[in-house]
Amino acid sequence: MSALAEIFGDVEQARAWREEQRAAGRRVVFTNGCFDVLHAGHVMYLTWARKHGDALIVGLNGDQSVRALKGTPRPINPYEDRAQVLAALRSVDGVVGFDELTPEQLIARLKPDAIVKSAQYREADLPEAKVVRAYGGEVLLAPHLGGRSTTEILRRGAERTP
């Protein structure tokens, strides 16, 4: 059994890890999200992202930013729990939290070789794409699997509750 991925206490720790990866000649891929209730769609997405590099670092929205993006009562699971679950996945090499609504500042600090977003978005609609392109990074769009979202899972659960 492999060790858990690194959960970085702050952006500087994650940046230092990124620099170690760069010095070793490893391609680092970045993705981000809330990952509130982990499901098969998340696992497939993260596996796809990891296949495009030697290491995958996940930017994980903090509880306040999840609430701002998704509304109350989200997140269902607190940041610490979500980070632990992500860190246990074979595809994930590192997890770093951020409190902003979008990850441009985090990406600008880490400068991953590529970022991955769902193909439900267009690159032109992603503010972080400009940051990545500015330093020569790549933007990859992962296949989107419809019907596999935390919001959809919670909706289905609520419908089944008597």
DSSP file (Angstrom, degrees, kcal/mol; ACC not computed):
  #  RESIDUE AA STRUCTURE BP1 BP2  ACC     N-H-->O    O-->H-N    N-H-->O    O-->H-N    TCO  KAPPA ALPHA  PHI   PSI    X-CA   Y-CA   Z-CA
    1    1 A M              0   0    0      0, 0.0     2,-0.1     0, 0.0     0, 0.0   0.000 360.0 360.0 360.0 135.6    0.0    0.0    0.0
    2    2 A S        -     0   0    0      1,-0.1     3,-0.1    86,-0.1     2,-0.0  -0.414 360.0 -99.8 -83.6 160.2    1.3    3.4   -0.9
    3    3 A A        -     0   0    0      1,-0.1    -1,-0.1    -2,-0.1     3,-0.1  -0.294  45.5 -91.8 -71.6 159.6    1.7    6.3    1.5
    4    4 A L        -     0   0    0      1,-0.1    84,-0.2     3,-0.0    -1,-0.1  -0.362  47.0-100.2 -67.0 152.0   -0.8    9.1    1.5
    5    5 A A        -     0   0    0     82,-2.7     2,-0.3    84,-0.1    89,-0.2  -0.266  48.4 -88.3 -65.1 161.1   -0.2   12.1   -0.6
    6    6 A E  E     -a   94   0A   0     87,-1.8    89,-2.3    -3,-0.1     2,-0.7  -0.554  32.0-155.1 -73.0 132.7    1.2   15.2    1.0
    7    7 A I  E     -a   95   0A   0     -2,-0.3     2,-0.2    87,-0.2    89,-0.2  -0.949  20.4-143.1-107.9 110.8   -1.3   17.7    2.5
    8    8 A F  E     -a   96   0A   0     87,-2.8    89,-0.6    -2,-0.7     3,-0.1  -0.534   9.0-146.9 -81.2 137.3    0.5   21.0    2.5
    9    9 A G  S    S-     0   0    0     -2,-0.2     2,-0.3     1,-0.1    -1,-0.1   0.740  79.1  -5.0 -72.7 -24.4   -0.1   23.4    5.4
   10   10 A D  S  > S-     0   0    0      1,-0.1     4,-1.7    88,-0.0     3,-0.3  -0.963  78.7 -91.6-160.0 174.1    0.2   26.4    3.1
   11   11 A V  H  > S+     0   0    0     -2,-0.3     4,-2.7     1,-0.2     5,-0.2   0.834 118.6  59.5 -63.6 -34.9    1.0   27.6   -0.4
   12   12 A E  H  > S+     0   0    0      2,-0.2     4,-2.2     1,-0.2    -1,-0.2   0.895 105.1  48.9 -65.1 -38.7    4.7   28.0    0.4
   13   13 A Q  H  > S+     0   0    0     -3,-0.3     4,-2.1     2,-0.2    -1,-0.2   0.917 113.0  47.9 -63.9 -42.4    5.1   24.4    1.3
   14   14 A A  H  X S+     0   0    0     -4,-1.7     4,-2.5     1,-0.2    -2,-0.2   0.886 110.6  51.7 -65.3 -38.7    3.3   23.4   -1.9
   15   15 A R  H  X S+     0   0    0     -4,-2.7     4,-2.3     2,-0.2    -2,-0.2   0.903 108.4  50.9 -65.1 -41.1    5.5   25.7   -3.9
   16   16 A A  H  X S+     0   0    0     -4,-2.2     4,-1.9     2,-0.2    -1,-0.2   0.909 110.7  49.3 -62.8 -41.9    8.6   24.2   -2.4
   17   17 A W  H  X S+     0   0    0     -4,-2.1     4,-2.2     2,-0.2    -2,-0.2   0.919 109.3  52.6 -61.0 -44.0    7.3   20.7   -3.3
   18   18 A R  H  X S+     0   0    0     -4,-2.5     4,-2.4     1,-0.2    -2,-0.2   0.903 107.8  51.2 -59.2 -41.8    6.6   21.9   -6.9
   19   19 A E  H  X S+     0   0    0     -4,-2.3     4,-2.6     2,-0.2    -1,-0.2   0.877 107.6  52.7 -64.8 -37.4   10.2   23.2   -7.1
   20   20 A E  H  X S+     0   0    0     -4,-1.9     4,-1.5     2,-0.2    -1,-0.2   0.910 109.9  49.0 -62.1 -41.7   11.5   19.8   -6.0
   21   21 A Q  H  <>S+     0   0    0     -4,-2.2     5,-2.7     2,-0.2    -2,-0.2   0.918 111.1  49.4 -63.4 -43.6    9.4   18.2   -8.7
   22   22 A R  H ><5S+     0   0    0     -4,-2.4     3,-1.7     1,-0.2    -2,-0.2   0.920 108.6  52.5 -61.4 -44.8   10.7   20.6  -11.3
   23   23 A A  H 3<5S+     0   0    0     -4,-2.6    -1,-0.2     1,-0.3    -2,-0.2   0.813 108.4  51.8 -62.3 -30.1   14.3   20.0  -10.3
   24   24 A A  T 3<5S-     0   0    0     -4,-1.5    -1,-0.3    -5,-0.2    -2,-0.2   0.421 118.8-112.9 -86.2   1.5   13.7   16.3  -10.7
   25   25 A G  T < 5 +     0   0    0     -3,-1.7     2,-0.4     1,-0.2    -3,-0.2   0.721  65.2 150.4  76.6  21.7   12.4   16.8  -14.2
   26   26 A R      < -     0   0    0     -5,-2.7     2,-0.5    -6,-0.2    -1,-0.2  -0.709  46.9-127.9 -93.1 138.5    8.8   15.8  -13.3
   27   27 A R        -     0   0    0     -2,-0.4    27,-2.6    85,-0.1    28,-1.5  -0.735  25.5-153.9 -83.3 121.6    5.8   17.2  -15.1
   28   28 A V  E     -b   55   0A   0     -2,-0.5    86,-1.5    26,-0.2    85,-1.4  -0.863   7.2-164.2-104.4 128.8    3.3   18.6  -12.5
   29   29 A V  E     -bc  56 114A   0     26,-3.0    28,-2.7    -2,-0.5     2,-0.4  -0.867   6.7-160.0-108.6 144.2   -0.4   18.8  -13.3
   30   30 A F  E     +bc  57 115A   0     84,-2.2    86,-2.5    -2,-0.4     2,-0.3  -0.950  16.1 163.8-124.1 142.1   -2.8   20.8  -11.2
   31   31 A T  E     -b   58   0A   0     26,-1.7    28,-3.1    -2,-0.4     2,-0.3  -0.939  14.1-160.8-143.4 170.9   -6.5   20.7  -10.8
   32   32 A N  E     +b   59   0A   0     84,-0.5     2,-0.3    -2,-0.3    28,-0.2  -0.959  20.7 126.3-148.6 164.8   -8.9   22.2   -8.2
   33   33 A G  E     -b   60   0A   0     26,-2.0    28,-2.2    -2,-0.3    33,-0.1  -0.965  60.2 -88.9 167.6-177.4  -12.3   21.9   -6.8
   34   34 A C        -     0   0    0     -2,-0.3    -1,-0.1    26,-0.2    32,-0.1   0.838  38.8-171.0 -86.0 -38.3  -14.5   21.5   -3.8
   35   35 A F        +     0   0    0      2,-0.1     3,-0.3    -3,-0.1    51,-0.1   0.903  22.7 160.0  44.7  51.9  -14.6   17.7   -3.8
   36   36 A D        +     0   0    0      1,-0.3     2,-0.5    40,-0.0    41,-0.1   0.944  68.9  16.8 -73.5 -51.3  -17.2   17.8   -1.1
   37   37 A V  S    S-     0   0    0     39,-0.1    -1,-0.3    38,-0.0    -2,-0.1  -0.916  91.1-135.4-123.0 101.1  -18.8   14.4   -1.4
   38   38 A L        +     0   0    0     -2,-0.5     2,-0.2    -3,-0.3   111,-0.0  -0.317  35.4 165.9 -63.7 133.5  -16.3   12.3   -3.4
   39   39 A H    >>  -     0   0    0    109,-0.1     4,-2.0    -2,-0.0     3,-0.6  -0.826  52.4 -84.2-141.2 177.0  -17.9   10.2   -6.1
   40   40 A A  H 3> S+     0   0    0      1,-0.3     4,-2.7    -2,-0.2     5,-0.2   0.836 123.2  58.2 -57.9 -36.6  -17.0    8.1   -9.2
   41   41 A G  H 3> S+     0   0    0      1,-0.2     4,-2.3     2,-0.2    -1,-0.3   0.910 107.4  47.8 -60.2 -42.1  -17.0   11.2  -11.4
   42   42 A H  H <> S+     0   0    0     -3,-0.6     4,-3.0     2,-0.2     5,-0.3   0.935 111.4  50.1 -62.0 -46.7  -14.3   12.8   -9.2
   43   43 A V  H  X S+     0   0    0     -4,-2.0     4,-2.2     1,-0.2    -2,-0.2   0.919 112.5  46.4 -61.5 -44.5  -12.2    9.6   -9.2
   44   44 A M  H  X S+     0   0    0     -4,-2.7     4,-2.3     2,-0.2    -1,-0.2   0.913 113.6  49.6 -63.1 -42.5  -12.4    9.3  -13.0
   45   45 A Y  H  X S+     0   0    0     -4,-2.3     4,-2.4    -5,-0.2    -2,-0.2   0.927 112.7  45.7 -62.4 -47.3  -11.5   13.0  -13.4
   46   46 A L  H  X S+     0   0    0     -4,-3.0     4,-2.4     2,-0.2    -1,-0.2   0.869 112.0  51.8 -67.0 -36.5   -8.5   12.9  -11.1
   47   47 A T  H  X S+     0   0    0     -4,-2.2     4,-1.5    -5,-0.3    -1,-0.2   0.917 110.3  49.0 -64.1 -43.2   -7.3    9.7  -12.7
   48   48 A W  H  < S+     0   0    0     -4,-2.3     4,-0.4     1,-0.2    -2,-0.2   0.927 111.6  49.7 -60.5 -45.9   -7.5   11.4  -16.1
   49   49 A A  H >< S+     0   0    0     -4,-2.4     3,-1.6     1,-0.2    -2,-0.2   0.921 108.4  52.2 -60.2 -45.4   -5.6   14.4  -14.8
   50   50 A R  H >< S+     0   0    0     -4,-2.4     3,-1.6     1,-0.3    -1,-0.2   0.817  98.5  65.0 -63.7 -31.7   -2.8   12.3  -13.3
   51   51 A K  T 3< S+     0   0    0     -4,-1.5    -1,-0.3     1,-0.3    -2,-0.2   0.639  94.6  62.5 -65.7 -13.2   -2.3   10.5  -16.6
   52   52 A H  T <  S+     0   0    0     -3,-1.6     2,-0.3    -4,-0.4    -1,-0.3   0.225 113.2  17.0 -99.0  13.8   -1.2   13.8  -18.1
   53   53 A G  S <  S-     0   0    0     -3,-1.6   -25,-0.2   -24,-0.1     3,-0.1  -0.959  76.8-104.1-164.0-178.8    1.8   14.3  -15.8
   54   54 A D  S    S+     0   0    0    -27,-2.6     2,-0.3    -2,-0.3   -26,-0.2   0.634 104.5  19.8 -90.6 -17.8    4.2   12.7  -13.4
   55   55 A A  E     -b   28   0A   0    -28,-1.5   -26,-3.0     2,-0.0     2,-0.5  -0.991  66.4-148.9-152.5 145.0    2.6   14.3  -10.3
   56   56 A L  E     -b   29   0A   0     -2,-0.3    37,-2.6   -28,-0.2    38,-1.5  -0.975   8.9-170.6-121.0 125.3   -0.9   15.7   -9.6
   57   57 A I  E     -bd  30  94A   0    -28,-2.7   -26,-1.7    -2,-0.5     2,-0.5  -0.958  12.0-151.0-113.1 133.9   -1.5   18.5   -7.1
   58   58 A V  E     -bd  31  95A   0     36,-2.8    38,-2.6    -2,-0.5     2,-0.7  -0.909   5.7-147.1-109.0 123.7   -5.1   19.3   -6.1
   59   59 A G  E     -bd  32  96A   0    -28,-3.1   -26,-2.0    -2,-0.5     2,-0.6  -0.812  22.4-157.9 -83.7 118.5   -6.1   22.8   -5.1
   60   60 A L  E     -bd  33  97A   0     36,-2.8    38,-1.8    -2,-0.7   -26,-0.2  -0.886  14.6-123.4-108.9 120.6   -8.9   22.3   -2.6
   61   61 A N  E     - d   0  98A   0    -28,-2.2    38,-0.2    -2,-0.6    40,-0.1  -0.348  28.7-122.7 -59.2 133.9  -11.4   25.0   -1.8
   62   62 A G     >  -     0   0    0     36,-2.7     4,-2.2    38,-0.2     5,-0.2  -0.233  31.5 -96.8 -69.1 167.8  -11.6   25.9    1.8
   63   63 A D  H  > S+     0   0    0      1,-0.2     4,-2.4     2,-0.2     5,-0.2   0.875 122.3  51.8 -58.0 -41.7  -14.9   25.7    3.7
   64   64 A Q  H  > S+     0   0    0      1,-0.2     4,-2.2     2,-0.2    -1,-0.2   0.906 110.7  47.2 -65.0 -40.6  -15.7   29.4    3.2
   65   65 A S  H  > S+     0   0    0      2,-0.2     4,-2.1     1,-0.2    -1,-0.2   0.859 110.4  52.9 -71.4 -32.3  -15.1   29.4   -0.5
   66   66 A V  H  X S+     0   0    0     -4,-2.2     4,-3.4     2,-0.2     5,-0.5   0.941 110.2  48.5 -62.6 -45.6  -17.2   26.2   -0.9
   67   67 A R  H  X S+     0   0    0     -4,-2.4     4,-2.2     1,-0.2    -2,-0.2   0.906 112.1  48.7 -59.8 -42.8  -20.1   27.9    1.0
   68   68 A A  H  < S+     0   0    0     -4,-2.2    -1,-0.2     1,-0.2    -2,-0.2   0.868 119.3  38.6 -66.3 -36.0  -19.7   31.0   -1.2
   69   69 A L  H  < S+     0   0    0     -4,-2.1    -2,-0.2    -5,-0.1    -1,-0.2   0.879 132.2  22.6 -80.5 -39.7  -19.7   28.9   -4.4
   70   70 A K  H  < S-     0   0    0     -4,-3.4    -3,-0.2    -5,-0.2    -2,-0.2   0.605 100.5-130.5-108.8 -16.0  -22.3   26.2   -3.4
   71   71 A G    ><  -     0   0    0     -4,-2.2     3,-1.6    -5,-0.5    -1,-0.2  -0.126  47.4 -11.8  87.2 171.4  -24.4   27.9   -0.7
   72   72 A T  T 3  S+     0   0    0      1,-0.3    -5,-0.0    -4,-0.1     0, 0.0  -0.627 119.2  30.7 -78.2 139.0  -25.5   26.6    2.7
   73   73 A P  T 3  S+     0   0    0      0, 0.0    -1,-0.3     0, 0.0    -2,-0.1  -0.881  96.6 136.4 -98.8  20.5  -25.3   23.9    4.0
   74   74 A R    <   +     0   0    0     -3,-1.6     2,-0.1    -7,-0.1    -3,-0.1  -0.443  41.0  56.9 -74.6 151.0  -22.2   23.1    1.9
   75   75 A P        -     0   0    0      0, 0.0     4,-0.0     0, 0.0    -8,-0.0   0.530  59.3-172.3 -75.9 152.7  -19.7   21.9    2.5
   76   76 A I  S    S+     0   0    0      1,-0.2   -39,-0.1    -2,-0.1    -2,-0.1   0.900  80.4  39.2 -71.3 -43.1  -21.1   18.6    3.7
   77   77 A N  S    S-     0   0    0    -41,-0.1    -1,-0.2     2,-0.0     5,-0.0  -0.905  94.1-116.7-110.2 136.3  -17.6   17.6    4.8
   78   78 A P    >>  -     0   0    0      0, 0.0     4,-2.3     0, 0.0     3,-0.6  -0.227  32.9-101.1 -68.7 161.4  -15.1   20.0    6.3
   79   79 A Y  H 3> S+     0   0    0      1,-0.2     4,-2.9     2,-0.2     5,-0.2   0.877 119.7  55.1 -48.4 -48.9  -11.8   20.8    4.6
   80   80 A E  H 3> S+     0   0    0      1,-0.2     4,-1.9     2,-0.2    -1,-0.2   0.886 110.9  44.9 -58.3 -41.3   -9.7   18.5    6.8
   81   81 A D  H <> S+     0   0    0     -3,-0.6     4,-2.2     2,-0.2    -1,-0.2   0.918 113.4  49.5 -68.7 -43.8  -11.9   15.5    5.9
   82   82 A R  H  X S+     0   0    0     -4,-2.3     4,-2.2     1,-0.2    -2,-0.2   0.893 111.0  50.5 -62.9 -39.4  -12.0   16.4    2.2
   83   83 A A  H  X S+     0   0    0     -4,-2.9     4,-2.6    -5,-0.2    -1,-0.2   0.913 109.7  50.4 -64.9 -42.8   -8.2   16.8    2.2
   84   84 A Q  H  X S+     0   0    0     -4,-1.9     4,-1.1    -5,-0.2    -2,-0.2   0.908 110.5  49.2 -62.2 -42.9   -7.7   13.4    3.8
   85   85 A V  H >< S+     0   0    0     -4,-2.2     3,-0.6     1,-0.2     4,-0.4   0.935 113.4  46.1 -64.0 -46.1   -9.9   11.6    1.4
   86   86 A L  H >< S+     0   0    0     -4,-2.2     3,-1.7     1,-0.2     6,-0.3   0.914 108.6  56.3 -61.6 -42.3   -8.2   13.2   -1.6
   87   87 A A  H 3< S+     0   0    0     -4,-2.6   -82,-2.7     1,-0.3    -1,-0.2   0.740 100.9  59.4 -63.8 -22.3   -4.8   12.4   -0.2
   88   88 A A  T << S+     0   0    0     -4,-1.1     2,-0.3    -3,-0.6    -1,-0.3   0.595  83.2 102.3 -82.1 -10.8   -5.7    8.7    0.0
   89   89 A L  S X  S-     0   0    0     -3,-1.7     3,-1.2    -4,-0.4   -84,-0.1  -0.555  72.7-136.7 -77.9 136.9   -6.3    8.5   -3.7
   90   90 A R  T 3  S+     0   0    0     -2,-0.3    -1,-0.1     1,-0.3   -87,-0.0   0.812 102.8  56.9 -59.2 -32.6   -3.6    6.8   -5.8
   91   91 A S  T 3  S+     0   0    0    -48,-0.1     2,-0.4   -36,-0.1    -1,-0.3   0.666  92.9  81.9 -75.9 -16.6   -3.9    9.5   -8.5
   92   92 A V    <   +     0   0    0     -3,-1.2   -35,-0.2    -6,-0.3     3,-0.1  -0.779  43.6 172.3-100.6 130.9   -3.2   12.4   -6.1
   93   93 A D  S    S+     0   0    0    -37,-2.6   -87,-1.8    -2,-0.4     2,-0.3   0.643  70.1   9.4-105.2 -22.3    0.4   13.4   -5.0
   94   94 A G  E     -ad   6  57A   0    -38,-1.5   -36,-2.8   -89,-0.2     2,-0.4  -0.990  54.6-157.8-158.6 150.7   -0.4   16.6   -3.1
   95   95 A V  E     +ad   7  58A   0    -89,-2.3   -87,-2.8    -2,-0.3     2,-0.4  -0.999  12.8 178.1-132.1 131.9   -3.3   18.7   -1.7
   96   96 A V  E     -ad   8  59A   0    -38,-2.6   -36,-2.8    -2,-0.4     2,-0.1  -0.999  20.5-134.5-135.7 133.5   -3.2   22.4   -1.0
   97   97 A G  E     - d   0  60A   0    -89,-0.6     2,-0.3    -2,-0.4   -36,-0.2  -0.460  20.1-177.8 -84.1 156.3   -6.0   24.5    0.3
   98   98 A F  E     - d   0  61A   0    -38,-1.8   -36,-2.7    -2,-0.1   -33,-0.2  -0.983  20.7-155.2-150.6 150.1   -7.1   27.9   -0.9
   99   99 A D        +     0   0    0     -2,-0.3   -38,-0.1   -38,-0.2    -1,-0.1   0.533  63.1  98.7-105.4  -8.8   -9.8   30.3    0.2
  100  100 A E  S    S-     0   0    0      1,-0.1   -38,-0.2     2,-0.1    -2,-0.1  -0.302  80.3-118.8 -73.5 164.9  -10.4   32.3   -2.9
  101  101 A L  S    S+     0   0    0      1,-0.1    -1,-0.1   -40,-0.1   -40,-0.1   0.834  99.7  29.2 -73.3 -32.2  -13.3   31.5   -5.2
  102  102 A T  S    S-     0   0    0     25,-0.0     3,-0.4   -69,-0.0     4,-0.2  -0.909  81.5-124.6-128.6 156.7  -11.0   30.7   -8.1
  103  103 A P     >  +     0   0    0      0, 0.0     4,-2.8     0, 0.0     5,-0.3   0.159  69.3 116.0 -93.1  20.4   -7.4   29.4   -8.1
  104  104 A E  H  > S+     0   0    0      1,-0.2     4,-2.5     2,-0.2     5,-0.2   0.910  80.3  47.1 -56.2 -45.2   -5.6   32.1  -10.1
  105  105 A Q  H  > S+     0   0    0     -3,-0.4     4,-1.5     2,-0.2    -1,-0.2   0.910 113.9  48.0 -63.4 -42.1   -3.4   33.2   -7.2
  106  106 A L  H  > S+     0   0    0      2,-0.2     4,-2.4     1,-0.2     5,-0.2   0.926 112.7  48.0 -64.0 -45.9   -2.5   29.6   -6.3
  107  107 A I  H  X S+     0   0    0     -4,-2.8     4,-3.2     1,-0.2    -2,-0.2   0.899 107.8  55.8 -62.8 -41.0   -1.7   28.7   -9.9
  108  108 A A  H  < S+     0   0    0     -4,-2.5    -1,-0.2    -5,-0.3    -2,-0.2   0.847 112.3  43.5 -60.9 -33.7    0.5   31.8  -10.2
  109  109 A R  H  < S+     0   0    0     -4,-1.5    -2,-0.2    -3,-0.2    -1,-0.2   0.886 121.4  37.9 -77.2 -40.9    2.5   30.7   -7.2
  110  110 A L  H  < S-     0   0    0     -4,-2.4    -2,-0.2    -5,-0.1    -3,-0.2   0.832  82.1-161.0 -82.6 -33.4    2.8   27.0   -8.1
  111  111 A K     <  -     0   0    0     -4,-3.2   -83,-0.1    -5,-0.2    -3,-0.1   0.947  15.5-164.1  47.9  59.4    3.3   27.4  -11.9
  112  112 A P        -     0   0    0      0, 0.0   -83,-0.2     0, 0.0    26,-0.1  -0.297  28.1-118.8 -66.0 158.7    2.3   23.8  -12.7
  113  113 A D  S    S+     0   0    0    -85,-1.4    25,-2.1     1,-0.2     2,-0.3   0.834  93.7   4.2 -67.2 -31.5    3.2   22.6  -16.2
  114  114 A A  E     -ce  29 138A   0    -86,-1.5   -84,-2.2    23,-0.2     2,-0.4  -0.992  62.6-147.6-149.9 152.4   -0.5   22.0  -16.9
  115  115 A I  E     -ce  30 139A   0     23,-2.4    25,-2.9    -2,-0.3     2,-0.4  -0.929  14.7-148.2-117.7 151.0   -3.9   22.6  -15.4
  116  116 A V  E     + e   0 140A   0    -86,-2.5   -84,-0.5    -2,-0.4     2,-0.3  -0.970  20.2 168.2-120.4 132.7   -6.9   20.3  -15.9
  117  117 A K  E     - e   0 141A   0     23,-2.3    25,-2.9    -2,-0.4     2,-0.1  -0.915  42.7 -88.2-132.8 162.0  -10.5   21.4  -15.9
  118  118 A S  E >   - e   0 142A   0     -2,-0.3     3,-1.9    23,-0.2    26,-0.1  -0.423  30.4-124.5 -70.1 144.8  -13.7   19.7  -16.9
  119  119 A A  T 3  S+     0   0    0     23,-2.9    -1,-0.1     1,-0.3    25,-0.1   0.458 101.8  86.5 -70.2   0.4  -14.7   19.9  -20.6
  120  120 A Q  T 3  S+     0   0    0     22,-0.2    -1,-0.3    23,-0.1     2,-0.3   0.692  89.7  61.4 -68.7 -16.1  -18.0   21.3  -19.3
  121  121 A Y  S <  S-     0   0    0     -3,-1.9     2,-0.4     3,-0.0    -4,-0.1  -0.698  83.6-131.4-103.4 159.0  -16.1   24.6  -19.4
  122  122 A R    >   -     0   0    0     -2,-0.3     3,-1.9     1,-0.1     4,-0.4  -0.889  22.3-124.1-104.2 143.7  -14.5   26.3  -22.4
  123  123 A E  G >  S+     0   0    0     -2,-0.4     3,-1.7     1,-0.3     6,-0.2   0.872 112.0  60.8 -54.3 -37.9  -10.9   27.5  -22.0
  124  124 A A  G 3  S+     0   0    0      1,-0.3    -1,-0.3     5,-0.1     6,-0.1   0.738 102.8  52.6 -62.6 -21.7  -12.1   31.1  -22.9
  125  125 A D  G <  S+     0   0    0     -3,-1.9    -1,-0.3     1,-0.0    -2,-0.2   0.424  89.2  91.4 -93.1   0.3  -14.4   31.0  -19.8
  126  126 A L    X>  -     0   0    0     -3,-1.7     3,-1.3    -4,-0.4     4,-0.6  -0.852  57.7-163.6-101.7 109.8  -11.6   30.0  -17.3
  127  127 A P  H >> S+     0   0    0      0, 0.0     4,-0.7     0, 0.0     3,-0.6   0.829  90.9  59.4 -60.7 -30.2   -9.9   33.0  -15.7
  128  128 A E  H 3> S+     0   0    0      1,-0.2     4,-2.1     2,-0.2     5,-0.2   0.727  89.0  73.1 -71.2 -20.2   -7.1   30.7  -14.6
  129  129 A A  H <> S+     0   0    0     -3,-1.3     4,-2.7    -6,-0.2    -1,-0.2   0.885  93.6  53.5 -61.2 -38.2   -6.3   29.8  -18.2
  130  130 A K  H <X S+     0   0    0     -4,-0.6     4,-1.9    -3,-0.6    -1,-0.2   0.892 107.8  50.6 -63.3 -39.3   -4.8   33.3  -18.8
  131  131 A V  H  X S+     0   0    0     -4,-0.7     4,-1.0     2,-0.2    -2,-0.2   0.935 113.1  45.5 -62.6 -47.2   -2.5   32.9  -15.8
  132  132 A V  H ><>S+     0   0    0     -4,-2.1     5,-2.8     1,-0.2     3,-0.6   0.921 113.1  48.7 -64.5 -46.3   -1.3   29.5  -17.1
  133  133 A R  H ><5S+     0   0    0     -4,-2.7     3,-1.2     1,-0.2    -1,-0.2   0.847 102.3  65.0 -63.7 -33.8   -0.8   30.6  -20.7
  134  134 A A  H 3<5S+     0   0    0     -4,-1.9    -1,-0.2     1,-0.3    -2,-0.2   0.833 109.1  37.4 -61.7 -33.7    1.2   33.7  -19.5
  135  135 A Y  T <<5S-     0   0    0     -4,-1.0    -1,-0.3    -3,-0.6    -2,-0.2   0.341 125.4 -97.3-101.1   7.8    4.0   31.5  -18.1
  136  136 A G  T < 5S+     0   0    0     -3,-1.2    -3,-0.2    -4,-0.4    -2,-0.1   0.613  74.6 143.2  93.2  13.1    3.9   28.9  -20.9
  137  137 A G      < -     0   0    0     -5,-2.8     2,-0.3    -6,-0.2   -23,-0.2  -0.247  46.3-114.5 -80.9 173.9    1.7   26.3  -19.2
  138  138 A E  E     -e  114   0A   0    -25,-2.1   -23,-2.4   -26,-0.1     2,-0.5  -0.844  12.3-146.9-113.1 144.9   -0.9   24.1  -20.8
  139  139 A V  E     -e  115   0A   0     -2,-0.3     2,-0.4   -25,-0.2   -23,-0.2  -0.962  18.7-171.3-111.6 122.7   -4.6   23.9  -20.3
  140  140 A L  E     -e  116   0A   0    -25,-2.9   -23,-2.3    -2,-0.5     2,-0.6  -0.927  13.2-148.5-116.2 138.3   -6.2   20.5  -20.6
  141  141 A L  E     -e  117   0A   0     -2,-0.4   -23,-0.2   -25,-0.2     3,-0.1  -0.923  15.1-148.9-110.1 115.1   -9.9   19.8  -20.7
  142  142 A A  E     -e  118   0A   0    -25,-2.9   -23,-2.9    -2,-0.6   -22,-0.2  -0.477  33.2 -89.3 -79.1 148.4  -10.9   16.4  -19.2
  143  143 A P        -     0   0    0      0, 0.0     2,-0.5     0, 0.0    -1,-0.1  -0.304  43.2-131.0 -55.6 138.5  -14.0   14.6  -20.5
  144  144 A H        -     0   0    0    -26,-0.1     2,-0.7   -25,-0.1    -3,-0.0  -0.827  11.8-154.6 -98.0 130.5  -17.1   15.6  -18.6
  145  145 A L    >   -     0   0    0     -2,-0.5     3,-1.1     3,-0.2  -100,-0.1  -0.891  19.4-139.9-105.1 105.5  -19.4   12.8  -17.3
  146  146 A G  T 3  S+     0   0    0     -2,-0.7     3,-0.0     1,-0.2  -105,-0.0  -0.204  79.3  27.9 -63.5 152.9  -22.9   14.1  -16.9
  147  147 A G  T 3  S+     0   0    0      1,-0.1     2,-0.5  -106,-0.0    -1,-0.2   0.502  92.3 104.0  77.5   4.4  -25.1   13.2  -14.0
  148  148 A R    <   +     0   0    0     -3,-1.1     2,-0.3  -108,-0.1    -3,-0.2  -0.681  46.7 118.8-119.5  77.0  -22.1   12.7  -11.7
  149  149 A S     >  -     0   0    0     -2,-0.5     4,-2.5     1,-0.1     5,-0.2  -0.960  69.5-121.2-135.5 155.6  -21.9   15.7   -9.4
  150  150 A T  H  > S+     0   0    0     -2,-0.3     4,-2.8     1,-0.2     5,-0.2   0.916 115.9  54.3 -60.2 -42.4  -22.2   16.3   -5.7
  151  151 A T  H  > S+     0   0    0      1,-0.2     4,-2.1     2,-0.2    -1,-0.2   0.915 110.0  46.7 -57.9 -44.1  -25.2   18.6   -6.3
  152  152 A E  H  > S+     0   0    0      2,-0.2     4,-2.6     1,-0.2    -1,-0.2   0.906 111.9  50.5 -65.5 -42.3  -26.9   15.8   -8.3
  153  153 A I  H  X S+     0   0    0     -4,-2.5     4,-2.3     1,-0.2    -2,-0.2   0.922 111.9  47.3 -62.1 -44.4  -26.1   13.2   -5.6
  154  154 A L  H  X S+     0   0    0     -4,-2.8     4,-2.2     2,-0.2    -1,-0.2   0.880 111.4  51.7 -65.8 -37.3  -27.5   15.4   -2.9
  155  155 A R  H  X S+     0   0    0     -4,-2.1     4,-2.0    -5,-0.2    -2,-0.2   0.936 110.5  47.7 -63.5 -46.9  -30.7   16.2   -4.9
  156  156 A R  H  X S+     0   0    0     -4,-2.6     4,-1.3     1,-0.2    -2,-0.2   0.902 111.4  51.3 -61.9 -40.6  -31.3   12.4   -5.5
  157  157 A G  H  X S+     0   0    0     -4,-2.3     4,-0.8     1,-0.2    -1,-0.2   0.894 108.7  50.6 -62.4 -40.7  -30.8   11.7   -1.8
  158  158 A A  H >< S+     0   0    0     -4,-2.2     3,-0.6     1,-0.2    -1,-0.2   0.866 107.3  54.2 -66.3 -36.2  -33.3   14.4   -0.8
  159  159 A E  H 3< S+     0   0    0     -4,-2.0    -1,-0.2     1,-0.2    -2,-0.2   0.808 108.1  50.3 -66.8 -29.3  -35.9   13.0   -3.2
  160  160 A R  H 3< S+     0   0    0     -4,-1.3    -1,-0.2    -3,-0.2    -2,-0.2   0.611  87.2 100.4 -85.3 -13.4  -35.5    9.6   -1.6
  161  161 A T    <<        0   0    0     -4,-0.8    -3,-0.0    -3,-0.6    -4,-0.0  -0.608 360.0 360.0 -77.2 126.9  -36.0   10.9    1.9
  162  162 A P              0   0    0      0, 0.0    -1,-0.1     0, 0.0    -4,-0.1   0.496 360.0 360.0 -68.2 360.0  -39.6   10.4    3.2
